[in-house]
Every structure is written in structure tokens, then in C-alpha cells.
Amino acid sequence: MSQSLSSNSHSGSIVAPVAIPISALVPWAIFTIVLSLLLLYFVGAEQGATSLISGHEVHEFVHDGRHLLGFPCH
Ligand SMILES: [Zn+2]
């Protein structure tokens, strides 16, 4: 059985990539953009007057990321 599997991988056949229609990608692109903007907000602006969540838990959780990306902090 293992010999037949290994012999198939050396047959030289070319595997064509599967075409994905744009309409199937749009929801994932929108989801990725929204998730990225949400992450950017929490890392870059979730503090002080622009804070949506009271307390310092979110600020402290993303604190190293904030400094790594060069956002002003303290
Ligand atoms: Zn800081």
C-alpha cells in the first residue's frame, strides 16, 4: 500500500489549482478587515478618552503590542 502511494507522487502529473470565485472571497475579506480594524483599535486606541471598556485590563493585555507597533502610550 505504501509503495503505491509513493509511486503516485512521482508520476509527473500536474495538479491544477482550484479556482475560487470572488463572491466566495468577499465575506472572508470583510471579516478579515473588520477583525483587523478591531485589533488595531484595541492595540492602538483603547485607552483614556477613547476607551470603550472601563478599567486597565485591555490596556495592560495589549501593552507590549502597543509599544512594539510604536503607538504612544505613556
Ligand atoms: Zn506603555
N, CA, C, O and the ligand as a Tripos MOL2 file, in Angstrom:
@<TRIPOS>MOLECULE
protein
  297   295    75     0     0
PROTEIN
NO_CHARGES

@<TRIPOS>ATOM
      1 N           0.8320   -1.1950    0.0000 N.3       1 MET1
      2 CA          0.0000    0.0000    0.0000 C.3       1 MET1
      3 C           0.8670    1.2450    0.0000 C.2       1 MET1
      4 O           0.6060    2.1840   -0.7520 O.2       1 MET1
      5 N           1.8990    1.2620    0.8400 N.am      2 SER2
      6 CA          2.7350    2.4560    0.8920 C.3       2 SER2
      7 C           3.5430    2.6110   -0.3970 C.2       2 SER2
      8 O           3.8880    3.7290   -0.7810 O.2       2 SER2
      9 N           3.8460    1.4960   -1.0660 N.am      3 GLN3
     10 CA          4.5690    1.6120   -2.3200 C.3       3 GLN3
     11 C           3.7030    2.2440   -3.3970 C.2       3 GLN3
     12 O           4.2080    3.0070   -4.2200 O.2       3 GLN3
     13 N           2.4020    1.9390   -3.4090 N.am      4 SER4
     14 CA          1.5360    2.5210   -4.4270 C.3       4 SER4
     15 C           1.3550    4.0120   -4.1950 C.2       4 SER4
     16 O           1.2420    4.7710   -5.1580 O.2       4 SER4
     17 N           1.3230    4.4530   -2.9310 N.am      5 LEU5
     18 CA          1.1970    5.8780   -2.6520 C.3       5 LEU5
     19 C           2.4470    6.6210   -3.0740 C.2       5 LEU5
     20 O           2.3590    7.7090   -3.6430 O.2       5 LEU5
     21 N           3.6170    6.0470   -2.8010 N.am      6 SER6
     22 CA          4.8430    6.7430   -3.1570 C.3       6 SER6
     23 C           5.0620    6.7440   -4.6660 C.2       6 SER6
     24 O           5.6610    7.6770   -5.2010 O.2       6 SER6
     25 N           4.5820    5.7100   -5.3590 N.am      7 SER7
     26 CA          4.7590    5.7040   -6.8000 C.3       7 SER7
     27 C           3.8460    6.7240   -7.4710 C.2       7 SER7
     28 O           4.1750    7.2280   -8.5440 O.2       7 SER7
     29 N           2.6840    7.0410   -6.8470 N.am      8 ASN8
     30 CA          1.8000    8.0490   -7.4300 C.3       8 ASN8
     31 C           2.3980    9.4530   -7.3320 C.2       8 ASN8
     32 O           2.1480   10.2880   -8.2000 O.2       8 ASN8
     33 N           3.1860    9.7230   -6.2850 N.am      9 SER9
     34 CA          3.7420   11.0590   -6.1270 C.3       9 SER9
     35 C           4.8350   11.3360   -7.1560 C.2       9 SER9
     36 O           5.1940   12.4950   -7.3670 O.2       9 SER9
     37 N           5.3600   10.3180   -7.7890 N.am     10 HIS10
     38 CA          6.4020   10.5190   -8.7870 C.3      10 HIS10
     39 C           5.8870   10.3160  -10.2010 C.2      10 HIS10
     40 O           6.6800   10.1140  -11.1210 O.2      10 HIS10
     41 N           4.5740   10.3660  -10.3920 N.am     11 SER11
     42 CA          4.0130   10.0920  -11.7140 C.3      11 SER11
     43 C           4.2170   11.2580  -12.6720 C.2      11 SER11
     44 O           4.1310   11.0680  -13.8850 O.2      11 SER11
     45 N           4.4880   12.4730  -12.1590 N.am     12 GLY12
     46 CA          4.7340   13.6030  -13.0320 C.3      12 GLY12
     47 C           3.4780   14.3480  -13.4410 C.2      12 GLY12
     48 O           3.5540   15.2510  -14.2740 O.2      12 GLY12
     49 N           2.3390   14.0070  -12.8950 N.am     13 SER13
     50 CA          1.1130   14.7150  -13.2470 C.3      13 SER13
     51 C           1.1080   16.0940  -12.5980 C.2      13 SER13
     52 O           1.6260   16.2750  -11.4970 O.2      13 SER13
     53 N           0.5230   17.0500  -13.2840 N.am     14 ILE14
     54 CA          0.4530   18.4220  -12.7900 C.3      14 ILE14
     55 C          -0.9310   18.6490  -12.1950 C.2      14 ILE14
     56 O          -1.9470   18.3880  -12.8390 O.2      14 ILE14
     57 N          -0.9560   19.1330  -10.9730 N.am     15 VAL15
     58 CA         -2.2240   19.3920  -10.2950 C.3      15 VAL15
     59 C          -2.5790   20.8620  -10.5030 C.2      15 VAL15
     60 O          -1.8070   21.7490  -10.1390 O.2      15 VAL15
     61 N          -3.7390   21.1140  -11.0850 N.am     16 ALA16
     62 CA         -4.1820   22.4860  -11.3270 C.3      16 ALA16
     63 C          -4.8060   23.0480  -10.0570 C.2      16 ALA16
     64 O          -5.5250   22.3330   -9.3590 O.2      16 ALA16
     65 N          -4.5410   24.3260   -9.7410 N.am     17 PRO17
     66 CA         -5.1590   24.9280   -8.5540 C.3      17 PRO17
     67 C          -6.6610   25.0980   -8.7570 C.2      17 PRO17
     68 O          -7.1430   25.2720   -9.8760 O.2      17 PRO17
     69 N          -7.3780   25.0420   -7.6520 N.am     18 VAL18
     70 CA         -8.8320   25.1910   -7.7020 C.3      18 VAL18
     71 C          -9.1650   26.6740   -7.7760 C.2      18 VAL18
     72 O          -8.6660   27.4670   -6.9770 O.2      18 VAL18
     73 N          -9.9990   27.0450   -8.7250 N.am     19 ALA19
     74 CA        -10.4090   28.4400   -8.8610 C.3      19 ALA19
     75 C         -11.4460   28.7740   -7.7940 C.2      19 ALA19
     76 O         -12.4360   28.0600   -7.6320 O.2      19 ALA19
     77 N         -11.2100   29.8700   -7.0660 N.am     20 ILE20
     78 CA        -12.1520   30.3220   -6.0370 C.3      20 ILE20
     79 C         -12.8090   31.5960   -6.5530 C.2      20 ILE20
     80 O         -12.1040   32.5660   -6.8310 O.2      20 ILE20
     81 N         -14.1150   31.6290   -6.6900 N.am     21 PRO21
     82 CA        -14.7820   32.8310   -7.2010 C.3      21 PRO21
     83 C         -14.6790   33.9890   -6.2140 C.2      21 PRO21
     84 O         -14.6170   33.7830   -5.0010 O.2      21 PRO21
     85 N         -14.6620   35.1930   -6.7420 N.am     22 ILE22
     86 CA        -14.5410   36.3990   -5.9210 C.3      22 ILE22
     87 C         -15.7050   36.4930   -4.9360 C.2      22 ILE22
     88 O         -15.5240   36.9340   -3.8010 O.2      22 ILE22
     89 N         -16.8970   36.0810   -5.3650 N.am     23 SER23
     90 CA        -18.0550   36.1830   -4.4740 C.3      23 SER23
     91 C         -17.8960   35.3190   -3.2360 C.2      23 SER23
     92 O         -18.4990   35.6080   -2.2020 O.2      23 SER23
     93 N         -17.1000   34.2730   -3.3210 N.am     24 ALA24
     94 CA        -16.8520   33.4430   -2.1490 C.3      24 ALA24
     95 C         -15.7900   34.0530   -1.2480 C.2      24 ALA24
     96 O         -15.7280   33.7330   -0.0610 O.2      24 ALA24
     97 N         -14.9540   34.9280   -1.7970 N.am     25 LEU25
     98 CA        -13.8850   35.5380   -1.0040 C.3      25 LEU25
     99 C         -14.3240   36.8130   -0.2910 C.2      25 LEU25
    100 O         -13.7430   37.1710    0.7330 O.2      25 LEU25
    101 N         -15.3470   37.5110   -0.8170 N.am     26 VAL26
    102 CA        -15.7480   38.8030   -0.2700 C.3      26 VAL26
    103 C         -16.1360   38.7170    1.2050 C.2      26 VAL26
    104 O         -15.6650   39.5450    1.9850 O.2      26 VAL26
    105 N         -16.9660   37.7660    1.6320 N.am     27 PRO27
    106 CA        -17.2880   37.7180    3.0720 C.3      27 PRO27
    107 C         -16.0620   37.5020    3.9530 C.2      27 PRO27
    108 O         -15.9730   38.0860    5.0330 O.2      27 PRO27
    109 N         -15.1310   36.6870    3.5170 N.am     28 TRP28
    110 CA        -13.9130   36.4660    4.3010 C.3      28 TRP28
    111 C         -13.0330   37.6990    4.3060 C.2      28 TRP28
    112 O         -12.3790   37.9860    5.3090 O.2      28 TRP28
    113 N         -13.0050   38.4380    3.2000 N.am     29 ALA29
    114 CA        -12.2240   39.6730    3.1520 C.3      29 ALA29
    115 C         -12.8150   40.7130    4.0970 C.2      29 ALA29
    116 O         -12.0790   41.3970    4.8080 O.2      29 ALA29
    117 N         -14.1470   40.8330    4.1060 N.am     30 ILE30
    118 CA        -14.7970   41.7800    5.0130 C.3      30 ILE30
    119 C         -14.5580   41.3670    6.4640 C.2      30 ILE30
    120 O         -14.2610   42.2140    7.3060 O.2      30 ILE30
    121 N         -14.6820   40.0940    6.7580 N.am     31 PHE31
    122 CA        -14.4290   39.5970    8.1180 C.3      31 PHE31
    123 C         -13.0010   39.8940    8.5450 C.2      31 PHE31
    124 O         -12.7680   40.3060    9.6820 O.2      31 PHE31
    125 N         -12.0510   39.6940    7.6580 N.am     32 THR32
    126 CA        -10.6510   39.9410    7.9820 C.3      32 THR32
    127 C         -10.3950   41.4240    8.2230 C.2      32 THR32
    128 O          -9.6560   41.7910    9.1370 O.2      32 THR32
    129 N         -11.0060   42.2750    7.4030 N.am     33 ILE33
    130 CA        -10.8270   43.7240    7.5670 C.3      33 ILE33
    131 C         -11.4220   44.1860    8.8890 C.2      33 ILE33
    132 O         -10.7830   44.9430    9.6200 O.2      33 ILE33
    133 N         -12.6430   43.7410    9.2080 N.am     34 VAL34
    134 CA        -13.2850   44.1360   10.4670 C.3      34 VAL34
    135 C         -12.4780   43.6440   11.6610 C.2      34 VAL34
    136 O         -12.2800   44.3860   12.6240 O.2      34 VAL34
    137 N         -12.0150   42.4090   11.6070 N.am     35 LEU35
    138 CA        -11.2110   41.8560   12.7010 C.3      35 LEU35
    139 C          -9.8970   42.6120   12.8520 C.2      35 LEU35
    140 O          -9.4460   42.8590   13.9700 O.2      35 LEU35
    141 N          -9.2790   42.9810   11.7300 N.am     36 SER36
    142 CA         -8.0260   43.7240   11.7830 C.3      36 SER36
    143 C          -8.2390   45.1200   12.3600 C.2      36 SER36
    144 O          -7.4330   45.5920   13.1620 O.2      36 SER36
    145 N          -9.3260   45.7830   11.9510 N.am     37 LEU37
    146 CA         -9.5970   47.1150   12.4880 C.3      37 LEU37
    147 C          -9.9180   47.0580   13.9810 C.2      37 LEU37
    148 O          -9.5260   47.9440   14.7400 O.2      37 LEU37
    149 N         -10.6270   46.0180   14.3940 N.am     38 LEU38
    150 CA        -10.9320   45.8540   15.8090 C.3      38 LEU38
    151 C          -9.6530   45.6300   16.6050 C.2      38 LEU38
    152 O          -9.4780   46.2090   17.6770 O.2      38 LEU38
    153 N          -8.7720   44.8040   16.0940 N.am     39 LEU39
    154 CA         -7.4890   44.5520   16.7510 C.3      39 LEU39
    155 C          -6.6490   45.8220   16.7870 C.2      39 LEU39
    156 O          -6.0170   46.1260   17.7990 O.2      39 LEU39
    157 N          -6.6420   46.5620   15.6810 N.am     40 LEU40
    158 CA         -5.8950   47.8170   15.6330 C.3      40 LEU40
    159 C          -6.4530   48.8170   16.6390 C.2      40 LEU40
    160 O          -5.6960   49.5480   17.2780 O.2      40 LEU40
    161 N          -7.7850   48.8500   16.7820 N.am     41 TYR41
    162 CA         -8.3790   49.7490   17.7740 C.3      41 TYR41
    163 C          -7.9300   49.3630   19.1780 C.2      41 TYR41
    164 O          -7.4920   50.2190   19.9470 O.2      41 TYR41
    165 N          -8.0350   48.0770   19.5180 N.am     42 PHE42
    166 CA         -7.7080   47.6770   20.8870 C.3      42 PHE42
    167 C          -6.2340   47.8620   21.1920 C.2      42 PHE42
    168 O          -5.8780   48.1830   22.3260 O.2      42 PHE42
    169 N          -5.3730   47.6690   20.2120 N.am     43 VAL43
    170 CA         -3.9430   47.8570   20.4520 C.3      43 VAL43
    171 C          -3.5970   49.3430   20.4720 C.2      43 VAL43
    172 O          -2.7890   49.7730   21.2950 O.2      43 VAL43
    173 N          -4.1880   50.1250   19.5900 N.am     44 GLY44
    174 CA         -3.7350   51.4930   19.4080 C.3      44 GLY44
    175 C          -4.5290   52.5660   20.1060 C.2      44 GLY44
    176 O          -3.9830   53.6310   20.3910 O.2      44 GLY44
    177 N          -5.8110   52.3330   20.3980 N.am     45 ALA45
    178 CA         -6.6200   53.4430   20.8740 C.3      45 ALA45
    179 C          -7.4630   53.1270   22.0910 C.2      45 ALA45
    180 O          -8.1790   54.0010   22.5790 O.2      45 ALA45
    181 N          -7.4020   51.9130   22.5950 N.am     46 GLU46
    182 CA         -8.2220   51.5490   23.7490 C.3      46 GLU46
    183 C          -7.5630   52.0410   25.0270 C.2      46 GLU46
    184 O          -7.0050   51.2500   25.7880 O.2      46 GLU46
    185 N          -7.6260   53.3400   25.2610 N.am     47 GLN47
    186 CA         -7.1010   53.9290   26.4890 C.3      47 GLN47
    187 C          -7.6220   55.3480   26.6050 C.2      47 GLN47
    188 O          -7.9520   55.9780   25.6000 O.2      47 GLN47
    189 N          -7.6950   55.8400   27.7980 N.am     48 GLY48
    190 CA         -8.0750   57.2150   28.0460 C.3      48 GLY48
    191 C          -9.4730   57.5500   27.5690 C.2      48 GLY48
    192 O         -10.4240   56.8160   27.8370 O.2      48 GLY48
    193 N          -9.5940   58.6800   26.8500 N.am     49 ALA49
    194 CA        -10.8960   59.1770   26.4340 C.3      49 ALA49
    195 C         -11.5460   58.2930   25.3770 C.2      49 ALA49
    196 O         -12.7700   58.3000   25.2540 O.2      49 ALA49
    197 N         -10.7750   57.5390   24.6160 N.am     50 THR50
    198 CA        -11.3460   56.7010   23.5640 C.3      50 THR50
    199 C         -11.6320   55.2860   24.0450 C.2      50 THR50
    200 O         -11.9440   54.4120   23.2370 O.2      50 THR50
    201 N         -11.5320   55.0520   25.3280 N.am     51 SER51
    202 CA        -11.6990   53.7020   25.8520 C.3      51 SER51
    203 C         -13.1630   53.2890   25.8670 C.2      51 SER51
    204 O         -14.0130   54.0340   26.3550 O.2      51 SER51
    205 N         -13.4610   52.1240   25.3420 N.am     52 LEU52
    206 CA        -14.8190   51.5840   25.3530 C.3      52 LEU52
    207 C         -15.0540   50.7190   26.5870 C.2      52 LEU52
    208 O         -16.1770   50.6220   27.0810 O.2      52 LEU52
    209 N         -13.9960   50.0960   27.0770 N.am     53 ILE53
    210 CA        -14.1060   49.1990   28.2270 C.3      53 ILE53
    211 C         -13.4010   49.8510   29.3970 C.2      53 ILE53
    212 O         -12.2160   50.1730   29.3130 O.2      53 ILE53
    213 N         -14.1250   50.0480   30.4940 N.am     54 SER54
    214 CA        -13.5190   50.7070   31.6500 C.3      54 SER54
    215 C         -12.4910   49.7790   32.3030 C.2      54 SER54
    216 O         -12.5650   48.5550   32.1910 O.2      54 SER54
    217 N         -11.5550   50.3900   32.9710 N.am     55 GLY55
    218 CA        -10.5090   49.6200   33.6290 C.3      55 GLY55
    219 C          -9.2630   49.5660   32.7700 C.2      55 GLY55
    220 O          -9.2250   50.1280   31.6760 O.2      55 GLY55
    221 N          -8.2530   48.8920   33.2670 N.am     56 HIS56
    222 CA         -6.9640   48.8400   32.5940 C.3      56 HIS56
    223 C          -6.6200   47.4510   32.0480 C.2      56 HIS56
    224 O          -5.5080   47.2250   31.5680 O.2      56 HIS56
    225 N          -7.5740   46.5270   32.1230 N.am     57 GLU57
    226 CA         -7.2600   45.1550   31.7290 C.3      57 GLU57
    227 C          -6.8970   45.0490   30.2470 C.2      57 GLU57
    228 O          -5.9060   44.4070   29.9000 O.2      57 GLU57
    229 N          -7.6800   45.6620   29.3820 N.am     58 VAL58
    230 CA         -7.4110   45.5930   27.9420 C.3      58 VAL58
    231 C          -6.1110   46.3280   27.6250 C.2      58 VAL58
    232 O          -5.2890   45.8570   26.8390 O.2      58 VAL58
    233 N          -5.9430   47.4860   28.2490 N.am     59 HIS59
    234 CA         -4.7270   48.2680   28.0260 C.3      59 HIS59
    235 C          -3.4870   47.4680   28.4110 C.2      59 HIS59
    236 O          -2.5070   47.4290   27.6660 O.2      59 HIS59
    237 N          -3.5360   46.8390   29.5660 N.am     60 GLU60
    238 CA         -2.3770   46.0750   30.0180 C.3      60 GLU60
    239 C          -2.1650   44.8130   29.1850 C.2      60 GLU60
    240 O          -1.0290   44.3820   28.9870 O.2      60 GLU60
    241 N          -3.2620   44.2170   28.6930 N.am     61 PHE61
    242 CA         -3.1330   42.9950   27.9140 C.3      61 PHE61
    243 C          -2.4210   43.2460   26.5810 C.2      61 PHE61
    244 O          -1.6560   42.4010   26.1180 O.2      61 PHE61
    245 N          -2.6710   44.3970   25.9690 N.am     62 VAL62
    246 CA         -2.0690   44.6970   24.6650 C.3      62 VAL62
    247 C          -0.9160   45.6830   24.7890 C.2      62 VAL62
    248 O          -0.4690   46.2480   23.7910 O.2      62 VAL62
    249 N          -0.4350   45.8920   26.0120 N.am     63 HIS63
    250 CA          0.5630   46.9220   26.2520 C.3      63 HIS63
    251 C           1.8620   46.6960   25.4730 C.2      63 HIS63
    252 O           2.3880   47.6330   24.8740 O.2      63 HIS63
    253 N           2.3750   45.4900   25.4740 N.am     64 ASP64
    254 CA          3.6190   45.2160   24.7560 C.3      64 ASP64
    255 C           3.4340   45.3910   23.2550 C.2      64 ASP64
    256 O           4.3310   45.8860   22.5730 O.2      64 ASP64
    257 N           2.2830   44.9910   22.7370 N.am     65 GLY65
    258 CA          1.9950   45.1760   21.3130 C.3      65 GLY65
    259 C           1.9290   46.6390   20.9430 C.2      65 GLY65
    260 O           2.3490   47.0360   19.8560 O.2      65 GLY65
    261 N           1.3990   47.4430   21.8540 N.am     66 ARG66
    262 CA          1.3220   48.8880   21.6240 C.3      66 ARG66
    263 C           2.7210   49.4820   21.4910 C.2      66 ARG66
    264 O           2.9800   50.2690   20.5800 O.2      66 ARG66
    265 N           3.5970   49.1150   22.3750 N.am     67 HIS67
    266 CA          4.9790   49.6270   22.3000 C.3      67 HIS67
    267 C           5.7070   49.0650   21.0780 C.2      67 HIS67
    268 O           6.4960   49.7620   20.4410 O.2      67 HIS67
    269 N           5.4360   47.8090   20.7610 N.am     68 LEU68
    270 CA          6.0930   47.1930   19.6130 C.3      68 LEU68
    271 C           5.7070   47.9020   18.3130 C.2      68 LEU68
    272 O           6.5420   48.0760   17.4250 O.2      68 LEU68
    273 N           4.4550   48.3050   18.2060 N.am     69 LEU69
    274 CA          3.9800   48.9540   16.9760 C.3      69 LEU69
    275 C           4.1970   50.4610   16.9810 C.2      69 LEU69
    276 O           3.9170   51.1230   15.9820 O.2      69 LEU69
    277 N           4.6910   51.0170   18.0880 N.am     70 GLY70
    278 CA          5.0390   52.4300   18.1310 C.3      70 GLY70
    279 C           3.8930   53.3610   18.4340 C.2      70 GLY70
    280 O           3.9840   54.5580   18.1580 O.2      70 GLY70
    281 N           2.7970   52.8370   19.0040 N.am     71 PHE71
    282 CA          1.7120   53.7290   19.3990 C.3      71 PHE71
    283 C           2.1170   54.4750   20.6730 C.2      71 PHE71
    284 O           2.7970   53.9080   21.5280 O.2      71 PHE71
    285 N           1.7100   55.7290   20.8060 N.am     72 PRO72
    286 CA          2.0190   56.4550   22.0350 C.3      72 PRO72
    287 C           1.2620   55.8520   23.2130 C.2      72 PRO72
    288 O           0.0840   55.5130   23.1020 O.2      72 PRO72
    289 N           1.9450   55.7270   24.3240 N.am     73 CYS73
    290 CA          1.3300   55.0580   25.4680 C.3      73 CYS73
    291 C           1.5120   55.8760   26.7320 C.2      73 CYS73
    292 O           0.5520   56.4580   27.2370 O.2      73 CYS73
    293 N           2.7080   55.9260   27.2400 N.am     74 HIS74
    294 CA          2.9740   56.6380   28.4900 C.3      74 HIS74
    295 C           4.3430   57.2620   28.4440 C.2      74 HIS74
    296 O           4.7590   57.9090   29.4050 O.2      74 HIS74
    297 ZN          3.2220   51.7920   27.7130 Zn       75 ZN75
@<TRIPOS>BOND
     1     1     2 1
     2     2     3 1
     3     3     4 2
     4     3     5 am
     5     5     6 1
     6     6     7 1
     7     7     8 2
     8     7     9 am
     9     9    10 1
    10    10    11 1
    11    11    12 2
    12    11    13 am
    13    13    14 1
    14    14    15 1
    15    15    16 2
    16    15    17 am
    17    17    18 1
    18    18    19 1
    19    19    20 2
    20    19    21 am
    21    21    22 1
    22    22    23 1
    23    23    24 2
    24    23    25 am
    25    25    26 1
    26    26    27 1
    27    27    28 2
    28    27    29 am
    29    29    30 1
    30    30    31 1
    31    31    32 2
    32    31    33 am
    33    33    34 1
    34    34    35 1
    35    35    36 2
    36    35    37 am
    37    37    38 1
    38    38    39 1
    39    39    40 2
    40    39    41 am
    41    41    42 1
    42    42    43 1
    43    43    44 2
    44    43    45 am
    45    45    46 1
    46    46    47 1
    47    47    48 2
    48    47    49 am
    49    49    50 1
    50    50    51 1
    51    51    52 2
    52    51    53 am
    53    53    54 1
    54    54    55 1
    55    55    56 2
    56    55    57 am
    57    57    58 1
    58    58    59 1
    59    59    60 2
    60    59    61 am
    61    61    62 1
    62    62    63 1
    63    63    64 2
    64    63    65 am
    65    65    66 1
    66    66    67 1
    67    67    68 2
    68    67    69 am
    69    69    70 1
    70    70    71 1
    71    71    72 2
    72    71    73 am
    73    73    74 1
    74    74    75 1
    75    75    76 2
    76    75    77 am
    77    77    78 1
    78    78    79 1
    79    79    80 2
    80    79    81 am
    81    81    82 1
    82    82    83 1
    83    83    84 2
    84    83    85 am
    85    85    86 1
    86    86    87 1
    87    87    88 2
    88    87    89 am
    89    89    90 1
    90    90    91 1
    91    91    92 2
    92    91    93 am
    93    93    94 1
    94    94    95 1
    95    95    96 2
    96    95    97 am
    97    97    98 1
    98    98    99 1
    99    99   100 2
   100    99   101 am
   101   101   102 1
   102   102   103 1
   103   103   104 2
   104   103   105 am
   105   105   106 1
   106   106   107 1
   107   107   108 2
   108   107   109 am
   109   109   110 1
   110   110   111 1
   111   111   112 2
   112   111   113 am
   113   113   114 1
   114   114   115 1
   115   115   116 2
   116   115   117 am
   117   117   118 1
   118   118   119 1
   119   119   120 2
   120   119   121 am
   121   121   122 1
   122   122   123 1
   123   123   124 2
   124   123   125 am
   125   125   126 1
   126   126   127 1
   127   127   128 2
   128   127   129 am
   129   129   130 1
   130   130   131 1
   131   131   132 2
   132   131   133 am
   133   133   134 1
   134   134   135 1
   135   135   136 2
   136   135   137 am
   137   137   138 1
   138   138   139 1
   139   139   140 2
   140   139   141 am
   141   141   142 1
   142   142   143 1
   143   143   144 2
   144   143   145 am
   145   145   146 1
   146   146   147 1
   147   147   148 2
   148   147   149 am
   149   149   150 1
   150   150   151 1
   151   151   152 2
   152   151   153 am
   153   153   154 1
   154   154   155 1
   155   155   156 2
   156   155   157 am
   157   157   158 1
   158   158   159 1
   159   159   160 2
   160   159   161 am
   161   161   162 1
   162   162   163 1
   163   163   164 2
   164   163   165 am
   165   165   166 1
   166   166   167 1
   167   167   168 2
   168   167   169 am
   169   169   170 1
   170   170   171 1
   171   171   172 2
   172   171   173 am
   173   173   174 1
   174   174   175 1
   175   175   176 2
   176   175   177 am
   177   177   178 1
   178   178   179 1
   179   179   180 2
   180   179   181 am
   181   181   182 1
   182   182   183 1
   183   183   184 2
   184   183   185 am
   185   185   186 1
   186   186   187 1
   187   187   188 2
   188   187   189 am
   189   189   190 1
   190   190   191 1
   191   191   192 2
   192   191   193 am
   193   193   194 1
   194   194   195 1
   195   195   196 2
   196   195   197 am
   197   197   198 1
   198   198   199 1
   199   199   200 2
   200   199   201 am
   201   201   202 1
   202   202   203 1
   203   203   204 2
   204   203   205 am
   205   205   206 1
   206   206   207 1
   207   207   208 2
   208   207   209 am
   209   209   210 1
   210   210   211 1
   211   211   212 2
   212   211   213 am
   213   213   214 1
   214   214   215 1
   215   215   216 2
   216   215   217 am
   217   217   218 1
   218   218   219 1
   219   219   220 2
   220   219   221 am
   221   221   222 1
   222   222   223 1
   223   223   224 2
   224   223   225 am
   225   225   226 1
   226   226   227 1
   227   227   228 2
   228   227   229 am
   229   229   230 1
   230   230   231 1
   231   231   232 2
   232   231   233 am
   233   233   234 1
   234   234   235 1
   235   235   236 2
   236   235   237 am
   237   237   238 1
   238   238   239 1
   239   239   240 2
   240   239   241 am
   241   241   242 1
   242   242   243 1
   243   243   244 2
   244   243   245 am
   245   245   246 1
   246   246   247 1
   247   247   248 2
   248   247   249 am
   249   249   250 1
   250   250   251 1
   251   251   252 2
   252   251   253 am
   253   253   254 1
   254   254   255 1
   255   255   256 2
   256   255   257 am
   257   257   258 1
   258   258   259 1
   259   259   260 2
   260   259   261 am
   261   261   262 1
   262   262   263 1
   263   263   264 2
   264   263   265 am
   265   265   266 1
   266   266   267 1
   267   267   268 2
   268   267   269 am
   269   269   270 1
   270   270   271 1
   271   271   272 2
   272   271   273 am
   273   273   274 1
   274   274   275 1
   275   275   276 2
   276   275   277 am
   277   277   278 1
   278   278   279 1
   279   279   280 2
   280   279   281 am
   281   281   282 1
   282   282   283 1
   283   283   284 2
   284   283   285 am
   285   285   286 1
   286   286   287 1
   287   287   288 2
   288   287   289 am
   289   289   290 1
   290   290   291 1
   291   291   292 2
   292   291   293 am
   293   293   294 1
   294   294   295 1
   295   295   296 2
@<TRIPOS>SUBSTRUCTURE
     1 MET1         2 RESIDUE 1 A MET
     2 SER2         6 RESIDUE 1 A SER
     3 GLN3        10 RESIDUE 1 A GLN
     4 SER4        14 RESIDUE 1 A SER
     5 LEU5        18 RESIDUE 1 A LEU
     6 SER6        22 RESIDUE 1 A SER
     7 SER7        26 RESIDUE 1 A SER
     8 ASN8        30 RESIDUE 1 A ASN
     9 SER9        34 RESIDUE 1 A SER
    10 HIS10       38 RESIDUE 1 A HIS
    11 SER11       42 RESIDUE 1 A SER
    12 GLY12       46 RESIDUE 1 A GLY
    13 SER13       50 RESIDUE 1 A SER
    14 ILE14       54 RESIDUE 1 A ILE
    15 VAL15       58 RESIDUE 1 A VAL
    16 ALA16       62 RESIDUE 1 A ALA
    17 PRO17       66 RESIDUE 1 A PRO
    18 VAL18       70 RESIDUE 1 A VAL
    19 ALA19       74 RESIDUE 1 A ALA
    20 ILE20       78 RESIDUE 1 A ILE
    21 PRO21       82 RESIDUE 1 A PRO
    22 ILE22       86 RESIDUE 1 A ILE
    23 SER23       90 RESIDUE 1 A SER
    24 ALA24       94 RESIDUE 1 A ALA
    25 LEU25       98 RESIDUE 1 A LEU
    26 VAL26      102 RESIDUE 1 A VAL
    27 PRO27      106 RESIDUE 1 A PRO
    28 TRP28      110 RESIDUE 1 A TRP
    29 ALA29      114 RESIDUE 1 A ALA
    30 ILE30      118 RESIDUE 1 A ILE
    31 PHE31      122 RESIDUE 1 A PHE
    32 THR32      126 RESIDUE 1 A THR
    33 ILE33      130 RESIDUE 1 A ILE
    34 VAL34      134 RESIDUE 1 A VAL
    35 LEU35      138 RESIDUE 1 A LEU
    36 SER36      142 RESIDUE 1 A SER
    37 LEU37      146 RESIDUE 1 A LEU
    38 LEU38      150 RESIDUE 1 A LEU
    39 LEU39      154 RESIDUE 1 A LEU
    40 LEU40      158 RESIDUE 1 A LEU
    41 TYR41      162 RESIDUE 1 A TYR
    42 PHE42      166 RESIDUE 1 A PHE
    43 VAL43      170 RESIDUE 1 A VAL
    44 GLY44      174 RESIDUE 1 A GLY
    45 ALA45      178 RESIDUE 1 A ALA
    46 GLU46      182 RESIDUE 1 A GLU
    47 GLN47      186 RESIDUE 1 A GLN
    48 GLY48      190 RESIDUE 1 A GLY
    49 ALA49      194 RESIDUE 1 A ALA
    50 THR50      198 RESIDUE 1 A THR
    51 SER51      202 RESIDUE 1 A SER
    52 LEU52      206 RESIDUE 1 A LEU
    53 ILE53      210 RESIDUE 1 A ILE
    54 SER54      214 RESIDUE 1 A SER
    55 GLY55      218 RESIDUE 1 A GLY
    56 HIS56      222 RESIDUE 1 A HIS
    57 GLU57      226 RESIDUE 1 A GLU
    58 VAL58      230 RESIDUE 1 A VAL
    59 HIS59      234 RESIDUE 1 A HIS
    60 GLU60      238 RESIDUE 1 A GLU
    61 PHE61      242 RESIDUE 1 A PHE
    62 VAL62      246 RESIDUE 1 A VAL
    63 HIS63      250 RESIDUE 1 A HIS
    64 ASP64      254 RESIDUE 1 A ASP
    65 GLY65      258 RESIDUE 1 A GLY
    66 ARG66      262 RESIDUE 1 A ARG
    67 HIS67      266 RESIDUE 1 A HIS
    68 LEU68      270 RESIDUE 1 A LEU
    69 LEU69      274 RESIDUE 1 A LEU
    70 GLY70      278 RESIDUE 1 A GLY
    71 PHE71      282 RESIDUE 1 A PHE
    72 PRO72      286 RESIDUE 1 A PRO
    73 CYS73      290 RESIDUE 1 A CYS
    74 HIS74      294 RESIDUE 1 A HIS
    75 ZN75       297 GROUP 0 **** ****
